[in-house]
Amino acid sequence: MTGKSPDDKRLAVNRRGRPVLPEVELHSRRDEVTLRSRPDLYGIETLSARYLKQTFKPHAHDEYLFGVIDGGVHTVWCRGEMHQVPRGSVVTMRPGDIHHGGAGSETGWRQRMLYIPEAGMRELVEDSFGRAPTGTLDFGAAFHARPDLAQRFSALHEALHASVQRLSRDVALETLLGALLRELAPQLSAPERRGNGRIADAVDYLDSHVEEDVSLDELCRITGLRRRQTIEAFRRATGLPPHAWHLQRKILMVKRLLRTGLSPAEAAAQVGFADQSHMGRHFRAIVGITPAAFARG
């Protein structure tokens, strides 16, 4: 059996004489972390991380901490005992909960975290349920084996962490926190009379401000409803949450601009997308082809 020298850069070929690309390592062997601060959104912070070697000393946060383990196993000491927290687990910690830990296996773990200051939490809970919480909220445990909720958490956290559109981040936060509170703190929930407010005016507002980065608070001022009420009433009226409605109007405008001869980059800038790549991803997801292919057609 023979081997190749590390200096041999030639590619192997298959039976048809075509080169076979070498296998590459799919994952980096170092920690990868991004932290984003949203001072205009209740002062929250979001974190997305893949840890291999990281260990945390005993510490606590001033904020509420909500998270999901979406890969590997995280070993954590919290509330008097050590936990092996696997993929599909949802994390709920109160301000002041002491915890520490690290990797539960040699492959490390992936986590997404959301930090909400106590003042912001009070506002969000009051908006969602019509009354402010008394004292510190308790979710019964720090770790919850809830794969379905964990999957929804990851998708909403991605929008909250990475989206450049304010309305998308606003709706993601409301939807994520609403799911956590309803499913893990059901004592907060109470039947509430549904209201539609001036949803038609909110729809018109989004349609006439396609190029702008609209916030949920702007829509609430129009509807006369709270944040969660506005989202739910908008969905009942249109079939979509407000950020998805606004996005589809943006894509419709891009299509019109491409038909007039504008380039995809010019259309993306005019409609208010962060860049052409950002626009292109959403365009293909809605239209089914790339903006360039649409323009050629």
C-alpha positions as CSV (number, residue, x, y, z in Angstrom):
1,M,0.0,0.0,0.0
2,T,1.5,3.3,-1.1
3,G,0.8,6.8,0.2
4,K,1.2,10.3,-1.3
5,S,3.7,12.8,-0.2
6,P,2.2,15.9,1.6
7,D,3.9,17.9,-1.1
8,D,2.0,16.2,-3.9
9,K,-0.6,18.7,-5.0
10,R,-2.0,16.7,-7.9
11,L,-5.7,15.8,-7.7
12,A,-6.9,12.2,-8.0
13,V,-9.1,11.5,-11.0
14,N,-12.2,9.3,-11.3
15,R,-12.9,6.7,-14.0
16,R,-13.9,9.4,-16.5
17,G,-10.6,11.2,-15.9
18,R,-12.3,14.1,-14.0
19,P,-10.5,15.4,-10.9
20,V,-11.8,14.4,-7.5
21,L,-11.7,17.2,-5.0
22,P,-10.1,16.3,-1.6
23,E,-12.3,16.0,1.4
24,V,-12.3,19.0,3.6
25,E,-13.0,19.4,7.3
26,L,-16.6,20.6,7.6
27,H,-16.1,22.3,11.0
28,S,-13.5,24.6,12.3
29,R,-11.5,23.3,15.3
30,R,-11.8,26.6,17.2
31,D,-14.5,28.4,19.1
32,E,-16.7,30.7,17.0
33,V,-18.8,33.3,18.8
34,T,-20.9,36.3,17.7
35,L,-22.6,38.7,20.2
36,R,-25.0,41.4,19.1
37,S,-26.4,44.2,21.3
38,R,-29.8,45.7,20.5
39,P,-30.1,48.8,22.7
40,D,-33.1,50.0,20.8
41,L,-34.9,46.6,21.4
42,Y,-35.4,46.5,25.2
43,G,-31.6,46.4,25.6
44,I,-31.4,42.8,24.7
45,E,-28.3,40.9,23.6
46,T,-28.1,37.8,21.4
47,L,-25.3,35.3,21.2
48,S,-24.6,32.5,18.7
49,A,-21.7,30.3,19.6
50,R,-19.9,27.0,18.8
51,Y,-17.6,26.1,21.7
52,L,-14.9,23.4,21.8
53,K,-12.5,24.3,24.6
54,Q,-14.5,27.0,26.4
55,T,-15.0,26.7,30.2
56,F,-17.0,29.1,32.3
57,K,-16.2,30.0,35.8
58,P,-19.0,30.3,38.3
59,H,-21.0,33.5,37.5
60,A,-24.4,35.0,37.1
61,H,-26.2,37.4,34.8
62,D,-28.2,40.5,35.7
63,E,-30.5,39.6,32.9
64,Y,-32.9,36.8,32.2
65,L,-31.1,34.2,30.1
66,F,-33.0,32.1,27.5
67,G,-31.2,29.7,25.2
68,V,-31.1,26.6,23.2
69,I,-28.5,23.9,22.8
70,D,-28.7,23.0,19.1
71,G,-25.6,20.8,18.8
72,G,-23.4,18.6,21.1
73,V,-23.7,18.5,24.9
74,H,-23.1,21.3,27.4
75,T,-22.2,20.3,31.0
76,V,-23.6,22.9,33.4
77,W,-23.8,23.3,37.1
78,C,-26.8,25.3,38.1
79,R,-29.2,25.4,41.1
80,G,-27.2,22.9,43.2
81,E,-26.5,20.1,40.7
82,M,-24.6,19.3,37.5
83,H,-26.6,18.8,34.3
84,Q,-25.7,17.2,31.0
85,V,-27.6,19.4,28.6
86,P,-27.9,17.9,25.1
87,R,-29.2,19.1,21.7
88,G,-32.9,20.0,21.8
89,S,-32.7,21.5,25.3
90,V,-34.2,24.9,26.1
91,V,-32.5,27.0,28.8
92,T,-34.3,29.4,31.1
93,M,-32.3,31.2,33.8
94,R,-33.3,33.9,36.2
95,P,-31.2,37.0,37.0
96,G,-28.7,35.9,39.7
97,D,-28.7,32.2,38.9
98,I,-25.1,31.0,39.5
99,H,-23.9,28.6,36.9
100,H,-20.6,27.3,35.4
101,G,-19.6,24.6,33.0
102,G,-18.1,23.6,29.7
103,A,-18.1,20.9,26.9
104,G,-19.9,17.6,27.7
105,S,-17.9,15.8,25.0
106,E,-14.8,16.3,22.8
107,T,-16.9,17.7,20.0
108,G,-18.1,20.6,22.1
109,W,-21.5,22.2,21.8
110,R,-23.5,24.8,19.9
111,Q,-25.8,27.3,21.7
112,R,-27.9,30.3,21.0
113,M,-28.6,32.7,23.8
114,L,-30.9,35.7,24.4
115,Y,-30.3,38.1,27.3
116,I,-33.2,40.3,28.4
117,P,-32.8,43.0,31.2
118,E,-35.3,42.8,33.9
119,A,-36.9,46.2,32.9
120,G,-37.2,45.0,29.3
121,M,-38.7,41.8,30.5
122,R,-41.4,43.6,32.5
123,E,-42.3,45.7,29.5
124,L,-42.5,42.6,27.2
125,V,-44.6,40.6,29.6
126,E,-47.0,43.4,30.2
127,D,-47.3,43.9,26.5
128,S,-48.0,40.2,25.8
129,F,-50.3,39.5,28.7
130,G,-51.7,42.8,29.7
131,R,-50.1,42.9,33.2
132,A,-46.6,43.3,34.5
133,P,-45.1,40.4,36.4
134,T,-44.8,40.6,40.2
135,G,-41.3,39.6,41.3
136,T,-38.9,37.4,39.4
137,L,-40.4,35.0,36.8
138,D,-39.8,31.4,37.5
139,F,-39.9,28.8,34.8
140,G,-39.7,25.8,37.1
141,A,-36.3,24.5,36.0
142,A,-33.2,25.8,34.2
143,F,-33.2,23.2,31.5
144,H,-36.1,21.7,29.5
145,A,-36.0,18.8,27.1
146,R,-38.2,20.3,24.4
147,P,-36.9,19.5,20.9
148,D,-39.9,21.0,19.1
149,L,-39.7,24.3,21.1
150,A,-35.9,24.2,20.7
151,Q,-36.2,24.0,16.9
152,R,-38.6,27.0,16.8
153,F,-36.2,28.9,19.2
154,S,-33.3,28.4,16.8
155,A,-35.2,29.6,13.8
156,L,-36.5,32.7,15.6
157,H,-33.2,33.4,17.2
158,E,-31.5,33.4,13.8
159,A,-33.8,36.1,12.6
160,L,-33.3,38.1,15.8
161,H,-29.6,37.7,15.8
162,A,-28.8,38.1,12.1
163,S,-31.6,40.0,10.3
164,V,-30.9,43.6,9.2
165,Q,-34.6,44.5,9.1
166,R,-36.1,46.0,12.3
167,L,-39.5,44.6,11.7
168,S,-38.2,41.1,11.3
169,R,-36.2,41.4,14.6
170,D,-39.2,42.9,16.4
171,V,-41.5,40.1,15.3
172,A,-39.0,37.4,16.1
173,L,-38.5,38.7,19.6
174,E,-42.2,38.9,20.3
175,T,-42.9,35.4,18.8
176,L,-40.0,33.8,20.6
177,L,-40.7,35.2,24.0
178,G,-44.4,34.5,23.6
179,A,-43.7,30.9,22.9
180,L,-41.4,30.6,25.9
181,L,-43.8,32.2,28.3
182,R,-46.9,30.3,27.1
183,E,-45.2,26.9,27.1
184,L,-42.8,27.2,30.1
185,A,-44.6,29.7,32.3
186,P,-48.3,29.0,31.5
187,Q,-49.4,30.6,34.8
188,L,-48.8,34.0,33.1
189,S,-51.3,33.3,30.3
190,A,-54.9,34.5,30.5
191,P,-57.7,34.6,27.9
192,E,-57.7,38.0,26.2
193,R,-60.3,39.6,24.0
194,R,-59.0,39.8,20.5
195,G,-58.9,43.2,18.8
196,N,-58.2,44.1,15.2
197,G,-57.5,47.8,15.7
198,R,-56.7,49.7,12.5
199,I,-55.0,46.9,10.8
200,A,-56.1,48.1,7.3
201,D,-54.2,51.3,8.0
202,A,-51.1,49.4,9.1
203,V,-51.2,47.4,5.8
204,D,-51.5,50.6,3.8
205,Y,-48.6,52.0,5.8
206,L,-46.3,49.1,4.9
207,D,-47.4,49.3,1.3
208,S,-46.6,53.0,1.1
209,H,-43.2,52.6,3.0
210,V,-41.7,49.7,1.1
211,E,-38.2,51.2,0.9
212,E,-38.1,52.0,4.6
213,D,-36.9,50.0,7.7
214,V,-40.2,50.1,9.6
215,S,-40.4,49.1,13.2
216,L,-43.2,47.2,15.1
217,D,-43.7,50.2,17.4
218,E,-44.6,52.3,14.3
219,L,-47.3,49.8,13.4
220,C,-48.6,49.7,17.0
221,R,-49.0,53.5,16.9
222,I,-51.2,53.1,13.8
223,T,-53.2,50.1,15.0
224,G,-53.7,51.3,18.6
225,L,-52.9,47.8,19.8
226,R,-50.0,46.3,21.8
227,R,-47.1,44.6,20.0
228,R,-48.3,41.0,20.2
229,Q,-51.9,42.1,19.4
230,T,-50.7,43.9,16.3
231,I,-48.8,40.8,15.1
232,E,-51.7,38.5,15.7
233,A,-54.3,40.9,14.2
234,F,-52.1,41.5,11.1
235,R,-51.8,37.7,10.6
236,R,-55.5,37.2,10.9
237,A,-56.2,40.0,8.3
238,T,-53.5,39.1,5.8
239,G,-52.4,35.6,6.5
240,L,-48.8,36.8,7.2
241,P,-47.0,38.5,10.1
242,P,-46.1,42.1,9.3
243,H,-42.5,41.5,8.5
244,A,-43.3,38.8,6.0
245,W,-45.9,41.1,4.4
246,H,-43.4,43.9,4.1
247,L,-40.8,41.6,2.7
248,Q,-43.1,40.4,-0.1
249,R,-43.9,44.0,-1.0
250,K,-40.2,44.7,-1.2
251,I,-39.8,41.8,-3.6
252,L,-42.7,42.9,-5.7
253,M,-41.0,46.3,-6.1
254,V,-37.7,44.7,-7.0
255,K,-39.4,42.8,-9.8
256,R,-40.9,46.0,-11.2
257,L,-37.5,47.7,-11.0
258,L,-35.7,44.8,-12.7
259,R,-38.3,45.0,-15.5
260,T,-37.4,48.6,-16.1
261,G,-33.8,47.7,-16.6
262,L,-32.2,48.3,-13.2
263,S,-29.5,45.9,-12.2
264,P,-30.1,43.6,-9.2
265,A,-27.6,45.7,-7.1
266,E,-29.4,49.0,-8.0
267,A,-32.8,47.5,-7.3
268,A,-31.6,46.1,-3.9
269,A,-30.3,49.5,-2.9
270,Q,-33.5,51.4,-4.0
271,V,-35.8,49.0,-2.1
272,G,-33.8,49.2,1.1
273,F,-32.1,45.8,1.3
274,A,-28.8,45.7,3.1
275,D,-27.0,44.5,-0.1
276,Q,-27.6,42.5,-3.3
277,S,-26.9,39.2,-1.6
278,H,-29.5,39.8,1.1
279,M,-32.1,40.7,-1.5
280,G,-31.2,37.8,-3.7
281,R,-31.7,35.2,-0.9
282,H,-35.2,36.5,-0.3
283,F,-36.0,37.0,-4.0
284,R,-35.2,33.4,-4.8
285,A,-37.2,32.1,-1.8
286,I,-40.3,33.9,-2.9
287,V,-40.0,34.0,-6.7
288,G,-38.2,30.8,-7.2
289,I,-35.3,32.1,-9.5
290,T,-32.5,34.5,-9.0
291,P,-33.0,38.3,-9.7
292,A,-30.6,38.1,-12.7
293,A,-32.5,35.2,-14.2
294,F,-35.8,37.1,-13.7
295,A,-34.4,40.2,-15.4
296,R,-33.2,38.2,-18.4
297,G,-36.6,36.6,-18.8
